[in-house]
Amino acid sequence: MNFVDLTEIGSSVRGWDWSQFIADWNPDSRRAVQIHFDVDFGFCAHHDGIVLRSAFQPIFSATNPSPVGHEALLRATDSLGQSISPERVFERTAKLDDTIFLDRISRMLHVVNFARQNSGDAKLYLNMDGRNLMTVNSGQHGRFFGPLLEMCGLPHEALVLEILESRISDHDRLVEAVAAYTYQGFKIAIDDFGARDSNFDRLWMLSPHVVKMDRSLIVKADQDPRVRRMLPKLVEIVHDLEAAVIFEGIETEIQQAIAREAGTDMVQGFLCARPSATIRQTQ
């Protein structure tokens, strides 16, 4: 990586007090993270012997080649430059506080790297760690995001918070968190719907703005005509809840055709675009 000093990359980032911003989350963490700007990857973080950076995968309208959103994905490498999966990165944290801190560092990088590149109306899709949601006290949801978005000049409406609801057992806390973020203007997406213990009862309780269908559905629909016939009915139910539908994991022309036939609003996958540190403006 080709790091340069923050003071050398333009007035748009001068004045951002990274150390104080990070210390506000965890007073003991001031020296735990170093933020650098890389000319190829944007802002990166050094934390616990790992380099963290952002990648963005575009989300496209089913009828328009211009991206309507970008999902932020964490990329990590160790001291030898070897890639580490996001799951492995979070498995290294010994305590819940460390997990939450790492989750916030990751989201900070994504928001800042998105803000410095995005020039249109596309939204930023951010994955939320369920453990973080469940540990925030009532009335404190969004406290981390507020100063960050103000620093970056992003409105709350520009963010779509992706929640993997099937992994959260405390329904009441989940509903409270979603309601709090929605009240503040954030958009909510339910991720990987159709996998594990996902169910429509939770959709009705949460009233999300977007439902992302699990990739297994489009794969099965490609193999089984019965599943293919069922997908339009599933999309119709989600639309009746006044939520938009994204089919993710699209890797072939046939899968994209199946998603469009089912009435999807948006598509995402390697066929459309692969994740990149640079935000794409067209398909």
Buried (B, 14 or more C-beta within 10 A) or exposed (E): EEBEEBEEBEEEBEEBEBBEBBBBBBEEBEEBBBBBBBEEBBBBBBBEEBBBBBBBBBBBBBEEEBBBBBBBBBBBBEEEEEEBEBEEBBEBBEEEBBBBBBBBBBBBBBBBBBBBBBEEEBBBBBBBBBBBBBBBEEEEBBEBBEEBBEBBEBEBEBBBBBBBBBEBEEEEBBBBBBBBBBEBEBBBBBBBBBBEEBEEEBBEBBBBBBBBBBBEBBBBBBEEEEBBEBBBEBBEBBBEBEBBBBBBBBBBEEBBEBBBEBBBBBBBBEBBBEBBBEBBBEB
